[in-house]
Amino acid sequence: MVLSDKELQEFITKNKVDAKILYFEKHTMTVDAAVAQLNIPKCKIAKSLLLMSELNEPFLIIIGGDKRVSLQKVEKVLDIKNMRIAKAKEVKEILGYEVGGVPPICHKNKVLIIVDEGLMKLDSVIGGGGIGHALLEIKPDEIVSINSAAVSQVSE
């Protein structure tokens, strides 16, 4: 089952999440595209990156658009070795969204989520909106609360 902005909006409404889906005519599937549409700094973008352990366990890392995920830091936090970035097919199967549209909440399967502590300093962030021309505005503490996510420094 593939999820979309419709399921994301239903989730927001049902769970009374303080978040809003923003729609655009052009795609917003990259950090640069989102920044161009909104005219905001890259640090306000919340990238959702799915990592896989060597045992194929999925872990979602939510990190600022101006940062890179440190696989070594994630491995240390999780006490797991040989992490890798998930393939597009795995992202779609596990989270229910296409790469570039993955929101920081409302996923097909429950996975362990780590939010980079740098995002927690911001009032709100902009993440994927479920489809290629939508974005989600949400508070970082909502992301943590809804997902029962861990907060750790996992960026380079």
N, C-alpha and C positions, 0 to 999 in steps of 0.2 A: 504494500500500500504506500503510495506517495502522498505526502502531506502538502498543503499549500497555504497561501495566505488566509484562505477561508477557515481552515482548521485552526490556524494560529489565532485568528480573531475570535472564534468560538471559545478557545481556551482562555484568552484574555478576559472575555465577558463572563464566562462561567466562574472563573477563579478570582474575579474582581482585581485583576492585575493593573497596576498603574503603568500602562504602556500604550503606545499608539503606533499603528502601522501608517507609514508615509508612502505614497505612490508617486511614481515618476514615469515620464514617457520614455526615457532612455534607460538602459540597463544600469544596475547598481551592484554588479556582481564582484567588483574588486574594490579595494580600499580607495584607490585613486578615483574610480568612477563615483563612489559614494561621496568622497570629499568634494569633487567637482560639482555634484548636484546640490550639495548643502552648503558649500563654502565654509567648512569647518576644519579645524586641525585634525591631522591623522590620529592623534592620541584619543580623540572622542569616538573613534570607530572601535567596535568590539568584534574582533575576528573570532569565529568559532572553528577551531581546528580539531579534527578527530585523529587521535593517535591510536595505534594498535600495539599491544605487547607481543612478545614472541609466541605467546599462547593464544594470540588473536583475541585478547580482551580489549574492548574499546574504552577509551578515555577521552572526554571532551575537554579541551583547553580553551578558555576564553581570555583573549589577550588584546591589548591595544593595537590599533592599526599602525602605529609607529614603532612597534616592537617585533622581535622575532622570538619564537618559542625556543627555549633551550632544552633539547632532548635530555641532556645530562642532568639538568635541574629537575625535570619531570621524573626521570628515572630515580633520582635520589629521594624525592618527595614520596613516590609510590613504592620505593624499594623494589623496582623492577628493572631488568636490563633489556637492551636491544629494542627500544621503542622505535616505531617508524610512523611516518605520516600515512594515514589511510588512503586507499585508492578511491577514486570518485564512485565506483560501484559500491564499495563498502559504506561510504558515507550515505548514499541513497538507501541502501538496505537497512542500515542500523538506525540512522536518524530520521529517514523519511523525506529528505530534501536533497535537491541538487546542490553540488558544490557552488558556493557563491550566494546561495539563498538561505543557508542554515541560520535560523534564529538562535539566540542564546537560551531560549525556553521552548517547551512544547515539542518534545521529540517522540518519535515512533516507539523507541525502546528506552528504558531508563539506563543511563550510563553514569559512571562516576564523573563528576565535573569539577575542574579546578579553575577558579577565576584568578587571574594574575592580580596581585595586590595593588599594582599601579592603577587599575581601573577603579578601585574602591575610593580613590581620592576625588573622583568626578561626581557631579550632581546627577548627570545622565549620560548615557552612551547610545550609540547607534549601531545596531547589529543587523544581520540578515532579516528580511521580512517574509521569508517563506517562498518567494518567487524572485525571478531575476530583475524585476523593476520595482521592488518594494524594499523598504527598510523599516526596522522596528526601533522606536525610541523607548528606552527603559532605564530605570535607575539600577545601578550596580547592586545595591542591597536587595532589590527585588529578584535579580538573577540568582543571587546566593540563596535567598529565602525559598523561592519556588523550587529550586533544584536541590536543596540541601547540599549545596556545593561547598567545597573547601576553598579557602583563600590562601594562596602561597605565592612567593616570588619565583615565577617560572620563565621569566623573559630574559633575553640577553640585552 
